[in-house]
Amino acid sequence: MPDDLTLPPRPDFFPAPGGALPQHWSKCFGCGDDQPAGMAMTFTAGEGLEVSGRLTVAQRYQGGPGVIHGGILSVAFDEVQGMACMVLGGPVVTGHLEIDFARPIPLGSVLEFRARIDGMVRRKVYTSAEARIVEGPTAGDTVVATSRGLFLTIKPEHFAPMADFVDGVPVSPFGTSSL
Ligand SMILES: CCCCCCCCCCCC(=O)SCCNC(=O)CCNC(=O)[C@H](O)C(C)(C)COP(=O)(O)OP(=O)(O)OC[C@H]1O[C@@H](n2cnc3c(N)ncnc32)[C@H](O)[C@@H]1OP(=O)(O)O
């Protein structure tokens, strides 16, 4: 990470710790409530710049026998670190995402993710997150996976070339349904 990183302030519009964060778009595969094939993740604000996310590991998320698919876990990290960028009040996209898969995660587990912005420089937003199993036979304090991400702030026009391909109606200029 660069040396000249700064941290954004926690903005007034952000919910108090424990408060629910709105989905960023109802058709999102990760969090949308109008996406039947999706993962229906939910998010709450934490202390400072931290954000928490929850994912129930459905049977259909199987990769290896009995365990979550690594790609599904990557989606969850992408989503929660993207949501940590919500403090910025404008849209971001993922530029780079890396995951360490530390422990097997059984189907049926409930995962809790904690993510935050570690620093920013220009349009680059550096984030990190970790996951724990909070419900299920192997629940505990052990960190089962970690992630680091680089998000880029973008202008709403970023999505304009995609207008013909949108599934659903993005109801705000940058594709969020509720913020
Ligand atoms: C309310 C809202 C809630 C928001 C809540 C959101 C939650 C959403 C969660 C899901 C998010 C997704 O999956 S988003 C979907 C997946 N991602 C995408 O579709 C993005 C596809 N890629 C792109 O469109 C583009 O590559 C961009 C926008 C990422 C960057 O292009 P650009 O805008 O032209 O910027 P560019 O000049 O190239 O780069 C700017 C700076 O970033 C650096 N940079 C760019 N890419 C990388 C990279 N991969 N790794 C390292 N560094 C990089 C450059 O070196 C440069 O550094 P320097 O010169 O300044 O030092």
PDBQT file of the ligand as one rigid body, heavy atoms in Angstrom, charges set to zero:
ROOT
HETATM    1  C1  LIG A 201     -23.066   4.580  -2.760  1.00  0.00    +0.000 C 
HETATM    2  C2  LIG A 201     -22.227   3.562  -3.499  1.00  0.00    +0.000 C 
HETATM    3  C3  LIG A 201     -22.034   2.288  -2.717  1.00  0.00    +0.000 C 
HETATM    4  C4  LIG A 201     -21.121   1.382  -3.419  1.00  0.00    +0.000 C 
HETATM    5  C5  LIG A 201     -21.279  -0.024  -2.961  1.00  0.00    +0.000 C 
HETATM    6  C6  LIG A 201     -20.679  -0.917  -3.994  1.00  0.00    +0.000 C 
HETATM    7  C7  LIG A 201     -20.704  -2.399  -3.648  1.00  0.00    +0.000 C 
HETATM    8  C8  LIG A 201     -20.412  -3.155  -4.913  1.00  0.00    +0.000 C 
HETATM    9  C9  LIG A 201     -19.693  -4.440  -4.708  1.00  0.00    +0.000 C 
HETATM   10  C10 LIG A 201     -19.399  -5.069  -6.038  1.00  0.00    +0.000 C 
HETATM   11  C11 LIG A 201     -18.391  -4.242  -6.803  1.00  0.00    +0.000 C 
HETATM   12  C12 LIG A 201     -18.033  -4.858  -8.122  1.00  0.00    +0.000 C 
HETATM   13  O1  LIG A 201     -17.990  -6.042  -8.285  1.00  0.00    +0.000 OA
HETATM   14  S1  LIG A 201     -17.683  -3.780  -9.420  1.00  0.00    +0.000 SA
HETATM   15  C13 LIG A 201     -17.582  -4.810 -10.852  1.00  0.00    +0.000 C 
HETATM   16  C14 LIG A 201     -16.189  -5.358 -11.123  1.00  0.00    +0.000 C 
HETATM   17  N1  LIG A 201     -15.265  -4.299 -11.506  1.00  0.00    +0.000 N 
HETATM   18  C15 LIG A 201     -15.346  -3.650 -12.673  1.00  0.00    +0.000 C 
HETATM   19  O2  LIG A 201     -16.221  -3.846 -13.502  1.00  0.00    +0.000 OA
HETATM   20  C16 LIG A 201     -14.269  -2.631 -12.944  1.00  0.00    +0.000 C 
HETATM   21  C17 LIG A 201     -13.680  -2.817 -14.343  1.00  0.00    +0.000 C 
HETATM   22  N2  LIG A 201     -12.504  -1.949 -14.496  1.00  0.00    +0.000 N 
HETATM   23  C18 LIG A 201     -12.652  -0.631 -14.840  1.00  0.00    +0.000 C 
HETATM   24  O3  LIG A 201     -13.755  -0.165 -15.169  1.00  0.00    +0.000 OA
HETATM   25  C19 LIG A 201     -11.411   0.233 -14.787  1.00  0.00    +0.000 C 
HETATM   26  O4  LIG A 201     -10.244  -0.553 -14.903  1.00  0.00    +0.000 OA
HETATM   27  C20 LIG A 201     -11.341   1.056 -13.498  1.00  0.00    +0.000 C 
HETATM   28  C21 LIG A 201     -12.551   1.998 -13.345  1.00  0.00    +0.000 C 
HETATM   29  C22 LIG A 201     -11.244   0.155 -12.238  1.00  0.00    +0.000 C 
HETATM   30  C23 LIG A 201     -10.047   1.914 -13.529  1.00  0.00    +0.000 C 
HETATM   31  O5  LIG A 201     -10.009   2.571 -14.761  1.00  0.00    +0.000 OA
HETATM   32  P1  LIG A 201      -9.834   4.141 -14.842  1.00  0.00    +0.000 P 
HETATM   33  O6  LIG A 201     -11.001   4.845 -14.246  1.00  0.00    +0.000 OA
HETATM   34  O7  LIG A 201      -9.482   4.476 -16.281  1.00  0.00    +0.000 OA
HETATM   35  O8  LIG A 201      -8.622   4.461 -13.907  1.00  0.00    +0.000 OA
HETATM   36  P2  LIG A 201      -7.044   4.327 -14.186  1.00  0.00    +0.000 P 
HETATM   37  O9  LIG A 201      -6.585   5.685 -14.619  1.00  0.00    +0.000 OA
HETATM   38  O10 LIG A 201      -6.729   3.149 -15.027  1.00  0.00    +0.000 OA
HETATM   39  O11 LIG A 201      -6.508   4.025 -12.728  1.00  0.00    +0.000 OA
HETATM   40  C24 LIG A 201      -6.632   4.946 -11.666  1.00  0.00    +0.000 C 
HETATM   41  C25 LIG A 201      -5.604   4.569 -10.640  1.00  0.00    +0.000 C 
HETATM   42  O12 LIG A 201      -5.921   3.244 -10.149  1.00  0.00    +0.000 OA
HETATM   43  C26 LIG A 201      -4.822   2.353 -10.410  1.00  0.00    +0.000 C 
HETATM   44  N3  LIG A 201      -5.391   1.048 -10.770  1.00  0.00    +0.000 N 
HETATM   45  C27 LIG A 201      -6.427   0.797 -11.601  1.00  0.00    +0.000 A 
HETATM   46  N4  LIG A 201      -6.692  -0.516 -11.654  1.00  0.00    +0.000 NA
HETATM   47  C28 LIG A 201      -5.801  -1.123 -10.830  1.00  0.00    +0.000 A 
HETATM   48  C29 LIG A 201      -5.547  -2.479 -10.452  1.00  0.00    +0.000 A 
HETATM   49  N5  LIG A 201      -6.298  -3.471 -10.921  1.00  0.00    +0.000 N 
HETATM   50  N6  LIG A 201      -4.562  -2.724  -9.571  1.00  0.00    +0.000 NA
HETATM   51  C30 LIG A 201      -3.800  -1.709  -9.067  1.00  0.00    +0.000 A 
HETATM   52  N7  LIG A 201      -3.997  -0.403  -9.389  1.00  0.00    +0.000 NA
HETATM   53  C31 LIG A 201      -4.973  -0.113 -10.258  1.00  0.00    +0.000 A 
HETATM   54  C32 LIG A 201      -4.040   3.005 -11.539  1.00  0.00    +0.000 C 
HETATM   55  O13 LIG A 201      -2.684   2.590 -11.533  1.00  0.00    +0.000 OA
HETATM   56  C33 LIG A 201      -4.184   4.478 -11.187  1.00  0.00    +0.000 C 
HETATM   57  O14 LIG A 201      -3.306   4.772 -10.117  1.00  0.00    +0.000 OA
HETATM   58  P3  LIG A 201      -2.635   6.217  -9.908  1.00  0.00    +0.000 P 
HETATM   59  O15 LIG A 201      -2.084   6.606 -11.263  1.00  0.00    +0.000 OA
HETATM   60  O16 LIG A 201      -3.717   7.159  -9.437  1.00  0.00    +0.000 OA
HETATM   61  O17 LIG A 201      -1.596   5.974  -8.873  1.00  0.00    +0.000 OA
ENDROOT
TORSDOF 0
